[in-house]
C-alpha cells in the first residue's frame, strides 16, 4: 500500500492509530512517540490517519469576488492585455491590486491566456486538384542560377501532366513568346499523350489576354495561342496573383530547387545535364505517393491499357521500348527478394527498406547531349549490375 506523508510529519499512520485508540494522558503518548502534546491532541480529534490538504480554505486576495467578476468580464469583452487591465482595475476597482494577484485571478477563471481567447482567422482551405484524364498539362517558367561560364541567367520551361505527373523540360536563354512556342512544339512531339488542355499563368510569353489585372479577349496574334489553335489545344489561364492554381507545377519547381541547392555546378552545361537526368529518373523510376507509389511512366502505361484513345503513341521506357537493361533486371530481382512483389509492381510501404542501402549511380563520359553514360546498381556497398548506354 502506497502511503503519502507530509515532508515534516513526525508520526506515521500506525502511530496515529495508536494515539487515537489510547486513553493514556497526552504527555505520556508524546514522550513515547517522540512528538508534542499538541500533535497528540490533533490526531485524537480526527477520525482518519491520513494527512489533509495544506491548500488554504480561503484565498487571501486583494480583490473581492464582485471585483474579480468585473475584471474577468472586462477581460472577456475587451480582450485587453494584463497591463492594460491592471491599470483599469487600479483606477476604478481597487488601487491596491497587484499585477501578480490579477494574473492569478485571471488564471483561476480560465482567461489567463489572451492568445487563446482571440478568435483565430480561419486558414483558407486549398481544395485538391480536380481529377482529369491524361492530357491536361500545367506549364510554368522558372529562373535558373547564372553559372560562372554564362553571361546571363537562363530559364527553365516545365510541363507536367495532371493525371500521370509526367514531366517535360527545356532550357532557353530568354523568356519570350518564340521560346514558349518552341517549348510547346517540343512538348507536343515528345509527349505520348494527346494534349487537350494547357494551363499557364498570364505571362507575356504565354498570352496577350491580360492587360494590367483585367482580362481581355485574345487577339489571336500571340505565337503561343496560335500554336495551341493549330494543335487543337485549349489554352487556359490562371487567375491573376493566384499561383496556387498552378500549384502542381510549382511543387515540381520546388523539387528542381532542391536539386539546385544540393549540387555544385561548374558550368551551365553541367547544370542542364543534371536537370535532364533528374527528370529522366523522375519519370521512369521515382515512385509518387499521388500515383500509389508508381513512377509517372508506369502510371502512363496503366492509362494506356485502359484508354489507348487518349494517346498518340504507346508510352515506352527510355532508352529502348520496354526493354529491361541489366541494372533493371537486377533491381527487379532485388525488389522481389526484399519487398516480396512481382515484376513491375511497386514496393509500397517496404520501399524504405531498399532506399537505406540501395543506390542507382550514373557516370557520364562527358556532359554533352550525345555522350555515353554508365548506369550502376549498388546494394550494401556491392555492384549488382552495370550498363553502358548511348543516347
Helices and strands as residue ranges (DSSP letters): H 13-21, H 26-33, H 37-45, H 65-78, H 82-92, H 99-108, H 114-117, E 136-143, E 155-161, E 167-172, H 177-190, E 197-200, E 210-211, E 214-215, H 223-230, E 234-237, G 243-246, H 247-262, H 268-284, G 289-291, H 296-306, G 308-310, H 326-339, G 348-350, H 351-355, E 358-364, E 373-379, E 382-389
